[in-house]
Amino acid sequence: MIKTEDIKRLLARYYDGLTTEEEENTLRTYFNSKDIDASLKEESFFFTALQSSDCPTPTGMEERLSHQISQWNTLEVTTRRTIRHINLRWVVGIAASLLLLFAAGAIVYQNENKSPQAEQDTYANTTDAYAETSRALLKFSKSINKGIDAAENITNKTKD
């Protein structure tokens, strides 16, 4: 006689799909006998229902299952494609950012190299440089005086 604990262990293995044919035969023999423990009555109904071949397959079940599996496959492929596009967007964004940083660095580097050249004198003769500076300052002075005169005229007109 088989112990109830052994049957419970065999049932757990059966439901996990780990039993051998001998163990399944042991379970069939036990549940087909009259000596079933009271705690295993419900398991007996369930086990015998799983073992019986009297249960017919519903009409169209195979086609419906096949259609559902196809939908799942389509969804999985679509999801993978979406994830791949999202990853590609990240990669393109990072590459564009790095390109911008590289371009900005190259521009700054070029400007730093050009700075010493800009500091060089534009006149070889100091007399010419002095004359040009005097002319520029005189022109600036005339413009400033013109602006000050215009501002004074406006304030004088508003006082009258």
C-alpha positions in Angstrom: 0.0 0.0 0.0 1.3 3.4 -1.0 1.4 6.2 1.6 -0.6 9.4 1.2 2.5 11.5 1.5 4.1 9.6 -1.4 1.0 10.2 -3.5 1.0 13.9 -2.7 4.7 14.1 -3.7 4.0 12.2 -7.0 1.1 14.6 -7.7 3.3 17.6 -7.2 5.8 16.2 -9.6 3.0 15.3 -12.0 1.7 18.8 -12.1 5.2 20.1 -12.6 5.7 17.7 -15.5 8.5 15.8 -13.9 7.0 12.3 -13.5 8.1 9.2 -15.3 5.6 6.7 -16.9 6.0 4.4 -14.0 5.1 7.1 -11.5 2.1 8.1 -13.7 0.9 4.5 -13.7 1.3 4.4 -10.0 -1.0 7.5 -9.7 -3.5 6.0 -12.1 -3.6 2.7 -10.2 -4.0 4.6 -6.9 -6.8 6.9 -8.1 -8.7 4.0 -9.9 -8.7 2.0 -6.7 -11.3 2.2 -4.0 -8.8 3.0 -1.2 -8.4 6.7 -1.8 -7.6 8.9 1.2 -10.3 11.4 2.1 -7.8 14.3 1.8 -7.1 13.3 -1.8 -10.8 13.0 -3.0 -10.7 16.3 -4.8 -7.3 15.5 -6.4 -8.8 12.2 -7.5 -11.5 14.0 -9.5 -9.0 16.4 -11.1 -6.4 13.7 -11.9 -9.0 11.3 -13.4 -10.4 14.2 -15.5 -6.9 15.0 -16.8 -6.3 11.3 -17.6 -9.6 10.6 -19.3 -9.8 10.8 -23.1 -13.6 11.2 -23.0 -13.3 15.0 -23.2 -13.6 16.1 -26.8 -11.7 19.0 -28.2 -14.0 22.0 -29.0 -14.7 22.6 -32.7 -12.3 25.2 -34.2 -10.0 25.2 -31.1 -6.9 24.4 -33.1 -7.5 27.2 -35.5 -8.2 29.7 -32.7 -5.1 28.7 -30.9 -3.1 29.0 -34.1 -4.5 32.4 -34.8 -3.8 33.6 -31.2 -0.2 32.3 -31.4 0.3 34.2 -34.7 -1.0 37.3 -33.1 1.4 36.9 -30.2 4.3 36.4 -32.6 3.3 39.5 -34.6 3.1 41.5 -31.3 6.5 40.2 -30.3 8.1 41.1 -33.6 6.5 44.6 -33.5 7.7 45.1 -29.9 11.3 44.1 -30.8 11.2 46.4 -33.8 10.0 49.3 -31.6 12.7 48.6 -29.0 15.3 48.5 -31.8 14.1 51.9 -33.1 14.1 53.4 -29.6 17.7 52.1 -29.1 18.7 53.5 -32.6 17.3 56.9 -31.7 19.4 56.9 -28.5 22.5 56.0 -30.4 21.9 58.6 -33.1 21.2 61.3 -30.4 24.4 60.5 -28.6 26.4 60.4 -31.8 24.9 63.8 -32.8 25.8 65.3 -29.4 29.3 64.0 -29.6 29.6 65.5 -33.1 28.4 68.9 -31.9 30.9 68.8 -29.0 33.7 67.8 -31.4 32.7 70.7 -33.8 32.5 73.2 -30.9 35.9 72.1 -29.6 37.4 72.4 -33.1 36.1 75.9 -33.5 37.3 77.0 -30.1 40.7 75.4 -30.8 41.0 77.3 -34.2 40.0 80.6 -32.6 42.6 80.2 -29.9 45.2 79.6 -32.5 44.2 82.7 -34.5 44.3 85.0 -31.5 48.1 85.6 -31.5 47.9 86.6 -35.1 45.2 89.1 -34.4 47.4 90.8 -31.8 50.1 91.6 -34.3 50.6 95.2 -35.4 48.9 96.2 -38.6 51.3 99.0 -39.3 55.0 98.6 -39.7 55.6 102.3 -39.3 54.7 103.8 -35.8 54.1 107.2 -37.3 51.4 105.9 -39.6 49.8 104.0 -36.7 49.8 107.2 -34.6 48.2 109.2 -37.5 45.5 106.6 -38.0 44.8 106.5 -34.2 44.5 110.3 -34.0 42.2 110.3 -37.0 39.9 107.6 -35.4 39.9 109.5 -32.1 39.0 112.8 -33.7 36.1 111.2 -35.6 34.9 109.6 -32.4 35.1 112.9 -30.5 33.1 114.7 -33.2 30.4 112.1 -33.1 30.2 112.3 -29.3 30.1 116.1 -29.3 27.3 116.0 -32.0 25.3 113.6 -29.7 25.8 115.8 -26.7 24.7 118.9 -28.6 21.6 117.2 -29.8 20.7 116.1 -26.2 21.3 119.6 -24.9 19.1 121.1 -27.6 16.3 118.7 -26.7 16.5 119.5 -23.0 16.6 123.3 -23.7 13.5 123.1 -25.8 11.6 121.1 -23.1 12.6 123.8 -20.5 11.2 126.6 -22.6 
